[in-house]
């Protein structure tokens, strides 16, 4: 069964049945103002802080048929009564003749037909805007005239979204709404009483409203025994014009559309935004009610997305591969860049979660070709929450730049740092310089984070000093075997072992970071420093090989007593994916051990829906091991198919030259390939989820937690840099594909430092790996590095795969 299809020409996924297994969403705007809309028109919006400045009430735990945040009713005049329905299907649930929710780049367009009335509604936030626009077109498809009203509705939440759910007395006492008039249009303002002097939410339409309602109790009617599916107030000629002084505040406008002749269309827009005061809100309403203003704003939004997607484009034998690499995967990467893990259908942004150090340091890696300057700005923020000793805080609030240790604070008997956080910054910095050639970035001054700013001067250091201190912290914080101390956790947050435990993952990440540092210092000509870091690399490599190898794969941890986890000695968690893939990525292991370790992954962890994180799963809570044991076997980090590390397995396989297996792993987790059998998978087929239930779980194949996942960054890197093999280097553009042997080749258009490269790869011998020759602008070059060309120039690159001639 499927619920929609890919419209590649329009770069949209078209949902044709609104009754998807779970809500399928799309992001609009950014953290400055925005949120997500679902396939039935519901919207969760916020401005800057999803936890403390939430605008709409969208409770994901309630049934999918419920009204969620925002919607629209249409009212047909029939004799002395009314036929009321929603063109979004929810909440009236009327039978539709046609339904499309076209999930686009920064917008969703809804096209529906009910009762001979066609609706087209485009929902978006303008680029750099502070308002959600809904552009509505209503067409009469009937053979006779139809008299219609439109009733757009928004339900507000208290800005402190958690309080809305925890204090049913105080919150309603504070909520207030007032109606003002702007050039003959009713504008409904809403605010908690305490915030009336510095911000308001406002709701308006371009057409005049004959009446309005701001009290949910009055709108639903009968002391709220009326329902969202059939609000009793809509059976009266007009709404009640109540200006709420307390209660559950909504905004509803009754807009008479008049009598539409057959084939006639009536258009209007609604505006939902936040402003500092009434005057500012009025200015925004006037701005977008000008003729052509909304079309201009939408065109600018589309232009900005074209600029983001333009720098890399592939044409391969696999349409699902192409649509993900060209459109949906980079779109998701930009979404994680803007939102980190701050607001999603699954993660609600409560508390101090904010922006994750590890998360965002990995998110920026996928944005280098399309947004290096924006990536640079976030890298600086991430470095500024690094402690003087080189470790980093786990997360920070982007508004206040106040950092915290996250979940590490919950256990006083465990260290208050994560052993991997500070190392990701090394990769972010070096990737940025490879893409841009901006070596001066290394000398920019960035402060170290200090919670005692009032008591001592803030220390600053160069970017280079920051990444050096990160490496030094890991070098000097090792355990009994010489492996890095685990801290509270490493990448796998849910394995929380007592103080003194060691992490094989962090050892390999450290090795990869050291390797990146060595290559950077080589490019800088810093031979002495390069030699020092190379010695550190070799020292940790020796430790990993001696302490890590378990006979057929690598161990994952040592606990404080020196017992291994991720070993054949264990009853649960005998083998972990990350210990194998990262031993290859770090280049610590020999080629032979790399093959054996990754073959063990294929044998023990691979499934048709992706690679499990570990096996077998823990079966019962164990406080010594920690959070991993709170999940049943096969779920999340406890032996589930956690997608984030699946691309690391792909990268490892390309490093070993096994393109067929790398491509198999890529296809297993490609959501586009689930489109025709979605009832088991359930999540959106146009975006990567965070996790899929594995074969130890009775619901094997069920996906959850889509959109805001590190999966997006790493699948994009795995596809572009490792399968297609087009990657930035300090001195040029490297071409080193590792593709499935069945491919005849592929073409890539890539922008690099302002120059354009049209790369055509042919594979006449049907190999997976090996560059036979490269011709650039008709000239044969040595090696596989294409030189840097002047910005604005275009170059043709012909690559033939096969056995090298020399």
N, C-alpha and C positions, 0 to 999 in steps of 0.2 A: 504494500500500500504506500502511496505517496500523497503529500499534502500540497505540493507545488512543484515548480520547475525553475531552472536557471534561464533567464533571458540575457544571454551573453552580449548581445548588441546594446542593450540598455544598461548593462552592468547592474542588473537587479535580480533578486530572487523573488519569484512571484508565488505567494501563498494563495491557493485557490480554495482552501477549506479552512475557515477560521477555527474549527474545532481540533486544533493541534493537541498532541498528547500533553504537553506543558506549554506555558506561554512562550512564544518565540518573539524575541525582542530585537530592537535596533536602537543604537545610540544616536542622539542628536545633541549638538552643542558640545561644550567642554565643561570642565569643572568650574570655570568662571560662571557659566550658566548653562544648564542642560540636564540631561538624564537619559532615560530610555522610554520608548513607546513600544507597546506590544501589538500583536497582530489583530487585536480587536479595538484599537484606539486608546487603550488605557495609557496613562503616563505617570512616571515618577520623575519629578523635576526638583532641582535644588539650585542654589547659588553658592558656590565656593566651598561650602561645608555640608556634605550630605547628612551629617548627624545633627548639626546645630542650626542649619538653615534650610530645612526641607520645606517645600512649598505644597506639594500635592500629597494626599493620603492614598498610598498604594500599599496594601497589606498583602504580601505574596502568599501568606499562609491561608488566606480565604479562598473559596472555590473560584475557579477560572471564570465562571459565569457571572460573578459579582462585578458591580461597577468598580472601576479602579482608577481613581484620580481624575480622569477627564473623559468626556464623551459628548455625544450629540444625539438629540431626538429630532425626528421629523414628525409633523402632525398634519394628516390629511383631513380636511373638512368633509364629512360625509353626512348629509342631511342635517339633523340637529346635534350630531355628535362628532366624535373625532376618532380616527385611527392613528395610534401612536406607535412608532417603531424607531429603531436605531439603525442607521446605515453601517454601523460598526458591528452589527450582529449582537454584541453584548451591550446592555444587559437584557434587551427585550427578547432575544432568541427567536425572532421570527424566521420563517423559512425564506431563504434567498434564492433568486433566480441566477444571480452571478455574484461572485465575491472574489476580489483580488486585494491583497495587501502586498504592494510592491516595495520590497526592502531595498532601498538604494543607499547611496553614499551620503550619509548625513541627513537623510530624509526617509520617510515612508509615505507612499501614496496609496490611498484606499479607493478602490472602484467597486461599487456594489449596486445591485438592482433588486429592489423590493417593491411589490405592488405597482409596477409600472413607473417607478421613480428611480432615476439613475443619480448616484452621488459620486463625485470625485473630490477627495479631500487630501491635500498634500500637507504634511506636518514636518516642520523643520525649525531650526534655530539659525538665524543669519550668522555668517562668519563674523566673529568678535561681537555678536549681539547679546543682549540681555533679555530677550523675549522669545517665547515660542509662538510661531505663526501657524495657523491652520487656514489654508486657502480652500474654500468650499465652493463647489459648483453643483447645483441641483438642476436636473433636466427632467422634463416631463416626457416620458416615452409612450404615454397613453394616446389613444385616438381621440380623447375628449379632454377638455380643460381640467386642471386640477388646482384647487386652492390649498396652499401649503403654509405652514409655519415651521421655523427652525428654532430649536431650543438647545443651544450649547450650554454645557454644564461643567463646572470644575468643583471638586471637593478638596478643601484645604486640610492640611495637618498643622499642628503646632510646630514651629521651627525646630524645637527639640523633639525630634521624631520619637524618641523612646518614651518621653513623658506622655505622648498621646495614648500610649498603650498601658501606662502604669498609674496615671492619676486622673480618674474620671470626675473629680470634683474641681481641682484647681485649674486644669486646662480649659474646660468649658467656660469657667468664670472669666477667663482672660480674653477669649476670642471675640473679635469685633468686626463689623463690616459697615461700610457707608457707601452710598451711591452719589457720584458727582456727575456733572454734565460737561462734555467736551465737544463743542461745535455741534450740538444737537444729538450727540451719542451718549448713551448711558455707560459710565465706567464704574464698575464695582470694585471698591478697594477693600482689602482685608488685612488685618494685622492683630497680633496679640496686643492687648492694651499697653503693656510695658514698652513696646517697640514703636509706638505710633510716631515718635519724634524723629526716628532715623531710618525707617524703611517700611514700605508697604508692598503688598502684592496687589496686582490689579488685573482685571479681566474686562475686555471690551470687544466690541464688534464694529465693523465698518458700516453696517446698516443700522438704522434706528431700531431700538427695542420699544415695544409698546408697554412692557412691564418686566419685572425682574423678581428674583427671590434670592435671599442670602441665608435663610435658615433651613437646614435640611429637614427638620421636623415638619415645617410648613410645606416644603416641597413634596415630600413623600406622603404626607397627610395622615389623618387618623392616628395621631400620636405615634407616628412611624410604624403603624401596622400596614400602611401603604408601603410599597416596595420600589426599589430601583427599576424592577422590570415593568412596573405599572404605576408610576407616580400619580397619586390622585389629583394633584394640582393641575395636571395637564388635561384633565377632563373639564376644567373650568375655562371660561373664555380668556381670562387673563391670570397671571401670577399675582401673588399677594403684595408685592412691593415692601416686604419687611426688611428693615435694616437691623441685622442681628446685633444684640448687645451681649450675648453670651451663647453658648451651645456649640453644636457642630456646624461650622460655617461652610457654606457653599457659595458659588456664584452661578446663577442661571439667568439667561436673557431670553425673553420671548420675542423673536424677530418675525414679523409677518412678511412672508415672501409674496403674498398676493396670489392672483390666479395666473398660472402658467399655461399658455396655450400648448397644443401638441408640438413637441420638438423644441420648445422654448427652454432657455437656461437662465437661472438667476444665480449670481455669484456674490460672495461676501467673504470676509476674513474675520477670524478671532485672534485676539492677542492676549497672551497670559505672560506676565512679567513681574519683575520686582524693581522698585525705584526708591529713591531716597525720600521722595515726597510727592504730593499730588501734581505739582507743576511739572516735575520730571516725567511722571507717567503720562500726563497730557501731551507732552512734546513727542513721546514715542508713538502715542496713538495717532497724532497728526502726521508724523513722518510716514508711517506705513499705510495710512489711509489715502495718501496721495496716489493718483493714477500711475501705474507702472512700478511703484516702489517695491512691491512684493516680488514681482517678476525679476527686477534688477537684483534684489537680494538673493533670490534663488540661483540666478545665473552666476553670481559671485561665489556662492557656496560650491557650485559645480566646478567652477574654474579652479578653486583652491584644491579640490580633490583630484582634478586632473594633474595639477602640479605635484601632488604627493605620489601619484601612481606612475607618472611618466618616466622616472629615471630607470626603471627596470621592467622589461616586457619580454616574455618568452613565448615562442610557438614551438610546441613539442608534439609527439604523436598521441599524447594523452590529454583530452579536453578537460578532464577533472583536475589534472595537475596544473594546466594553464590557468583555469579560472581561479583556482586558489592562489597561485603565485602572483597573478596579475592584478587581482581585484580583492578577493575576500580575506586573504591572509594579511596583506599589508594594511587593509582597512582595520582589521582586528589589532594589528600592531600599533597603529596610531591611537586606537581606543584605549589600549592598556597604557600607552604613554600618557594620555591625558588623565586617565582615571585611576591608574595603578590598580589597587584592589578595593577602592574606596566606596563604590556604589554599584551594585548589580542586583539582578533579580534574586541572587543567592546570598550576597554579602552586603549587609545593609549599612555599613559605615558608622555603626554606633561606637561610642567610646573613643579611644585614642588610636584606632587602627591607622588612619592616615595613609601616608605613602611609605611603602616598605623599601628599606635600603637594598636588600638583595633583589627584590622584585623589580624595582625600577632600574637598577644597574644592569639587569639583563634585558629589560624592555628596550632600552636605548640602543642595544646592539643591532637591532633590526632596522633602525631608522637612519643609519648613517648615510646611505645613498640618497634618501629622499628628504632628510631633515636634519643635517649635521649640526646646524647652528642651534636649533631647538634642543637637540640632544646634548650639546655642550652646556646649555643653560641648566639642564637638569643634572648633569654630571657635577657641576659646581655645587649645586644644592646638596647632592648626595655626599660629596667630599666634606662639606661643611658640618656634617654631623659625625665626623670621625673624631675619636678621642685623641688626646696627645700621644697615648701609648700605641696608637696605630689601629686599635680595634674600633668598631663602629656601633652606634646605637642601631637598633633593629628597625625603627620606624620613626616618622616625624609628621607633625601637622604642617601642611604646606602654607597655611595662613600665618601661624605664629612661629614656625620653625622650632617649636619645642619638640625635643626628641624623647623617646622612651625605649625601654628594653623589651616592650611587648610582653608576651606570655612568660618570659624568663622571670618576671617579678612575682609570678604566682607561686614559685617554689623557692623558698629561702635557702633550702639545702642544695640548690644547684647554682652554678655560675650564672652571672647576669650578662652574658654575651653569647652571641651565636658565632661559631668558629669560622663561618664562611662569608659573613656579611662584608667585611673589609676587603676581601680578595677580589670580589666582582668589579670593584672600581678600577683595578689594574687593567682588566680586559676592556672596560668602557673607555678608558683614557687612550689606550694603545689603538683600539679600533677607530676612535675619532681621528687620531693623527694619521693613521693609514689612509683614511678616506679623504682627508682634507689637505694633508701635508703641512698642517699648522703646528710646527714644532714649538713655536713661541708659547703655545698653550701650557707647556710644561713649566714655564716660568711665572705664570699667573699666580698671584697670592690668594690663598683661600684660608679662612680661619679654621682652627680646630675647635671642636665643640666643647664648651665648658658650662656646666650648670651653675657654677659659682662666679658668674661674670662680674658681680658687684665687688667681689673680694680680691680678685687678682686680674691683671691685664689679660686680654684675649691674645692667645698665641696664634700667629699665622705662619703658614709655610707655603712653599711653591706646590703646584700640582705634583711635580716630580717627588717632592719630599713626602707628600701625602701617600703616594703609592709605595714609596720605599718603606715608610713606617708600617704600612699594612703588611708588607712582606716580612718585615723584621718582627712584628708581633707574632706571626705564625712560627717563624724560625725559633723564637725564644719561649714559646709556650707548647712544649711537647711533653708526652707522657713516658711511661716506663719503657715502651718499645721504640721511642724516638718519633712516633707519629704525633701529629698535632692533637692537642687536647680538644675534646668535643665541645666544651662549653655547655650551654644549656641544650643546644642542638646544632646540627649542621643543616644542609638543605632539607633533610627530612625532619621537619619540625616535631614530629610525633614520637621520635625516639629520644627519650630524655633520661639518660643514664647518670648515675651518681658522679660527683666530682672526681676527676682522675681518669675518666674514660677517654678513649682515643678514636679518632675518625679517619677511616681510609679515604672517604670522599674528600675531606678537606685536604688530606695529603696530596691527592691527585690534582685538585683544583689549585693548590699551592704550586705544584709542579708546572701546571699549564700557565699560571701567572708568571712564574719564574722564567719559563721559556719565552713568554711574550716580552718580559723585561730584557732578557738577553738580546732578542732581536731588535728591540728599540734602541738599546745602548750601542749595538753594532751600527745601526743607522746614524746614531749621533757621533760615532767615533770614540766612544768612552771605553777604551779597551780594558783599563784596569778594573772599572766597575763591572764590566761585562764578565770578566774572569771571576770576580767574587761571586756573582750570582750563578754563574755556571757551576762553581764549586758547591754552592747551596743546592742546586738542582741535583747534581750527582749524589750528594749526601742523602737527600730525601729519596731519591730513586733506589738507592741501596737498601734503605730501611723498608720501603714498600715491597720490594722484591723478596726480602728476607722474612718480614713479618706478615706479609699479606697473602702470599700464595697458599692455597688450601689443598692443592693437588690437582684440581680441575677448574677451579675458579678462584677469584680473590675474595678474601674476607671483607666484611664491611665495618666492623667496630671491634674494639677491645673494651670490656668494662673495667671498672676501677680495680677489680681483683685480677685482671689479666686474662679473663676468659673471652674467647672470640665470639662474635655474633656474625652470622652470615657464613657459617662453617658447616660442614657435614656432621660435626659433633653436636649441632643444635637440633632440638626437636622441631622448633618453629623458626621461620626465617633462616633457612639454611643457605639460601643464595639470594643476593640482592643485585638488581640490575646496575645501579650506579657504580658499584665497585668494579664491575667489568668494563663498562663503556668508558669510564674515566681513566682507567689504567691505560687504555688505548689513546684517548684524547690527550693525556699528559705526556704520552710517548715514554712513560716509565717502563712499560713492559716490552719484552722482545716481540718480534713479529709472530713467532710460534706460540708464545703464551697468549698473545692477543687473539689469535685464531681460536685457541682452545677455550679461552674465557668467553668469547662471543658465541662459540658453538654451544657452550653450556647454557647461555642465555636462550638460544633458539630451542634447545632441548627441554629446559625446565620452566621457562617463563613465557614463551611466545604463545599467543592465542590468535584467533581470527579477528578479534577486535583490538589487538594491540598487545604490547609486552607488559606483563605484570611487574610491579615494582619489586616484589620479593615473593618467596614461596618456601614452605607452606605458610599460610596465615596463622597468627596467634589465635588461640581459641579460648578466650577468657581473659579477664583483666589481671594484669601483673603490674603493680605499682613501681616495681624496680625498673621495668622497661619503659613505662610511661604511656603517653597518649596513643601510640599505635595499637595498644591492646584494648582500647575503648571501642574500636570498630569490629564488626564480625569479620570472619575470614573472607577475603575477596573484595573488601570495601576500602576505598581510599588508600591510605598508605599501608594498610595491613593486607598486602597481597592483592590490592586492586590494580587496575590498569590506570595508573596515574600518568596522564599523557605528557606532562612536562618533560620527563626523562626519556620518552620514546625517541625524540629527535637526537638525543645524545647517542642512542644506539645506532641511528642512521649515520651520524657523523663518524662513529667508530668504524662502522662497516665500510664507509667510503675511504677511511684512512687505511683500511686493510685491502682496498682495491676490489671489494665485493659489491659491485653496483647492483647486481640482481637482487641480492638480499636487502640492500639499503632501500631499493625501490619498493620491494615487497613490504617492508616495514612502513614506508611512507604511505603506501596505498591503504594499508590496514587501518590507519587512523585518519585518513582523509575523509572529512564529514560529507563531502560532495558525493562520495561513493556509497553513502547510506541513504541517499535520497529516495530510492525506489523501494526501500524496505524499512521505513522509519518507525514502525509501530513498536519494535523492540528497542531501538536506540533512543527514541523520543526527543532528543534535543535538536536544535536547529541544524540543518544540513549545510549551512553557509558559514559556520563559525566553529572553531575548536572548543570542546569542553575541557574542563580540568580533569575529570575522572570518568571512568567507565567501570561498572561492576565486572569482576573477573569470574573465572570458571569455578571458583570455590563458593560462589554466591548463587542462590537459586534464581536471581534475576540477571544472570550473565548477559552483558551487552547493553545494559541500561546506562545512558550517559547523563551527567549532571554538571552544574556549575560552569556554564558556558561564558564566553567572552573574556572576562578578566583573568587570564591565565598566562603564565610564562610559556605555555605551549605555543602561543602565537609567535613569539619572537624566535624561538628555537626551531620551529618547523620552517619558518621563512629562511633562517640562516642555513638550515640543513638542505633545503631545496636549492637556494640560489648559490651559496658558497661551496657546497660540498657535492651535491648531485650534479647540478649544472657546472659547478666549479669555477664561477666567476667571482673573484674576491680581490679586494683592495690590498695593496702592499705599499710600503713606504716609497718605493721607486717605480711603481707602475701598477698595472692591472694583471693579476695572475689568472691564467686559464689552465685548469686542471680538472676536467670533468671526470665523474665516476657514475656512469649511467647504466641502465639496463641494457644488456647485450642485444636485445631485440630492436632497440631504437636504431633507425637509420641516421639519426642526428637531430639537431634542433637549431633554432636561431634565437639570439638574444639581442635586444637593444639596451644599452647600458650607458648612463651618463656618469662620467668620472672626472672630477675636478673641472667641471664646465665643458669638457669635450664629450662628443658622442661617439660611441663604438657600436658598429653594427657587426655582430659576431655570428658567423655561420659555421656550425660544427657538423662535419660529416663523419660517419662511422661505417666505412665500406667493409671493414673486416669483422664488424659486429663484436667488438671487444667492449669490456666495461671501462677500462682505464688505459691510459697511455697516449701521450701526444706525439704524433709522428712528425708533424710539421705545422708551423704557423706562418701565414703570409699576411703582412699588414700593408695595405695600400699597394699591393702588387710586389712587395719586397719580402723575401724570406728572412726571418729573424732567427737568432739563436735562442734556445731555451723557450720558456713558456711565460715570460713576463713581457707584456705589451707596454711600451714606454709611455710616459706622461706627455700629452699633447696640449697645445694652447687651448684655452677656453674658447668655446664657440666654433671649434673645428669639428669636422665629421670624418670618420675613418672606417674603412672596411677591413674586417679581420676574417680570414679564412683559416679554419682549424681542421686538420685531419687527424682522427684518432687511429691508433695502431701502434705497432712496434716502432720505437724511435730509430731513425736511420743512423744516428751516431750517439 
